[in-house]
Amino acid sequence: MYSIEVNNGGTLELEPGRGGITLTSRDHSGTVTRRDFFGDAELVIVADLLRYLRDNGTPEIYLLSDEMKLYLQNLIRNGDIEEYRIFQ
């Protein structure tokens, strides 16, 4: 098992298992607040996403069709909506 300290005083524990990993979140007192199993295929998707973000130097990604991207870009360009990022 591998444990990561998180910013709220708790931990995130990663435990490899057959066909994936179990992630367990514990609060500052060690109480389990959540436990999830992620299969191998889900882990590959997450790894690919993280690599894409790092390789492209971007902190965000939008899962939109190409048509929707063009539509939103037109709305921004015409001043109908404004892009506002909470996390930079």
Secondary structure as a PSIPRED ss2 file (coil, helix, strand):
# PSIPRED VFORMAT (PSIPRED V4.0)

   1 M C   1.000  0.000  0.000
   2 Y E   0.000  0.000  1.000
   3 S E   0.000  0.000  1.000
   4 I E   0.000  0.000  1.000
   5 E E   0.000  0.000  1.000
   6 V C   1.000  0.000  0.000
   7 N C   1.000  0.000  0.000
   8 N C   1.000  0.000  0.000
   9 G C   1.000  0.000  0.000
  10 G C   1.000  0.000  0.000
  11 T E   0.000  0.000  1.000
  12 L E   0.000  0.000  1.000
  13 E E   0.000  0.000  1.000
  14 L E   0.000  0.000  1.000
  15 E E   0.000  0.000  1.000
  16 P E   0.000  0.000  1.000
  17 G E   0.000  0.000  1.000
  18 R C   1.000  0.000  0.000
  19 G C   1.000  0.000  0.000
  20 G E   0.000  0.000  1.000
  21 I E   0.000  0.000  1.000
  22 T E   0.000  0.000  1.000
  23 L E   0.000  0.000  1.000
  24 T E   0.000  0.000  1.000
  25 S E   0.000  0.000  1.000
  26 R E   0.000  0.000  1.000
  27 D C   1.000  0.000  0.000
  28 H C   1.000  0.000  0.000
  29 S C   1.000  0.000  0.000
  30 G C   1.000  0.000  0.000
  31 T C   1.000  0.000  0.000
  32 V E   0.000  0.000  1.000
  33 T E   0.000  0.000  1.000
  34 R E   0.000  0.000  1.000
  35 R E   0.000  0.000  1.000
  36 D E   0.000  0.000  1.000
  37 F E   0.000  0.000  1.000
  38 F E   0.000  0.000  1.000
  39 G E   0.000  0.000  1.000
  40 D H   0.000  1.000  0.000
  41 A H   0.000  1.000  0.000
  42 E H   0.000  1.000  0.000
  43 L H   0.000  1.000  0.000
  44 V H   0.000  1.000  0.000
  45 I H   0.000  1.000  0.000
  46 V H   0.000  1.000  0.000
  47 A H   0.000  1.000  0.000
  48 D H   0.000  1.000  0.000
  49 L H   0.000  1.000  0.000
  50 L H   0.000  1.000  0.000
  51 R H   0.000  1.000  0.000
  52 Y H   0.000  1.000  0.000
  53 L H   0.000  1.000  0.000
  54 R H   0.000  1.000  0.000
  55 D H   0.000  1.000  0.000
  56 N C   1.000  0.000  0.000
  57 G C   1.000  0.000  0.000
  58 T C   1.000  0.000  0.000
  59 P C   1.000  0.000  0.000
  60 E C   1.000  0.000  0.000
  61 I C   1.000  0.000  0.000
  62 Y C   1.000  0.000  0.000
  63 L C   1.000  0.000  0.000
  64 L C   1.000  0.000  0.000
  65 S C   1.000  0.000  0.000
  66 D H   0.000  1.000  0.000
  67 E H   0.000  1.000  0.000
  68 M H   0.000  1.000  0.000
  69 K H   0.000  1.000  0.000
  70 L H   0.000  1.000  0.000
  71 Y H   0.000  1.000  0.000
  72 L H   0.000  1.000  0.000
  73 Q H   0.000  1.000  0.000
  74 N H   0.000  1.000  0.000
  75 L H   0.000  1.000  0.000
  76 I H   0.000  1.000  0.000
  77 R H   0.000  1.000  0.000
  78 N C   1.000  0.000  0.000
  79 G C   1.000  0.000  0.000
  80 D C   1.000  0.000  0.000
  81 I C   1.000  0.000  0.000
  82 E C   1.000  0.000  0.000
  83 E C   1.000  0.000  0.000
  84 Y C   1.000  0.000  0.000
  85 R C   1.000  0.000  0.000
  86 I C   1.000  0.000  0.000
  87 F C   1.000  0.000  0.000
  88 Q C   1.000  0.000  0.000
